[in-house]
Amino acid sequence: MRGLPFFICLVLIVSTASAEDFCTTLSKKLRTVTYSGCKGLTLQPSGHTSIEGIPLMARRVRPQTPVPSRILFLGGIHGDEWASVSLSYLWLQNLIEQQPHLRHDWLVVPVVNPDGLFRRPSQRTNARGVDLNRNFPSPDWHTHAHNWWQQFKRRNPRYYPGPAPASEPETRYVLSLIRNFQPHIIIALHAPYKLLDYDGPHHIIVPQKLGPLKLRQLGTYPGSLGRYAGEYLHIPVLTIELASAANMPTRQQIQSMWQDLAHWLDKIR
């Protein structure tokens, strides 16, 4: 038992160091995220790392009173969509500030693909050149993922689905979150198509807009999060596609998007 306090202290030191290193790198990459602001979010290493060994960071924000609804929020699945990462951090900060009044249990991963984000230049895929949003183990992955990539994307490397379903550690991390956290809703933040997309159970009342973003359901692809979680696992997946990958929405747009999102979540919980 004597070693237990030392072990706990060691874990805390490692976690703090990982968070500080991560925030240092992130603040140098994105002008919209400051080091102090990132550190203030108290992100925690998940125990999972990217291909290049960067800790995959997350923060759970629970309401003071237990609630039945759990929301998994994912940003930065594609590393070159800077605005999705910046807005993920801004909304996480908002959740923390509103914690006493929250009506949902949130688990936020601001950057699913840090390797892609921290590359120079940033890239859509992870360090192995895999599009994480084509790497989820949907039932049709083996029969359709590579055919879709070859026929419809002409083997464009930006959309490479990987050598096998869930071949990437970042994908497996998200799968572990879905398995262990068991979210009732998954929200994925992307750019730059300026729309709102939904995949999942048909009985769910789908929001028609989030601020300036209007609903336009695009359908799913083999290995996409929407096809795997929305169609196969029947978890509602809301995809927010910002208008620009490089530039943040205006403050007024961000506020109206958040208000519409909160209103929708309260309606379906």
Helices and strands as residue ranges (DSSP letters): H 3-29, H 35-39, E 44-49, E 55-61, E 70-74, H 82-97, G 99-101, E 105-109, H 114-118, G 132-134, I 141-145, H 146-152, G 157-159, H 169-181, E 185-190, E 195-199, E 209-210, E 213-214, H 225-225, I 226-232, E 237-241, H 251-268
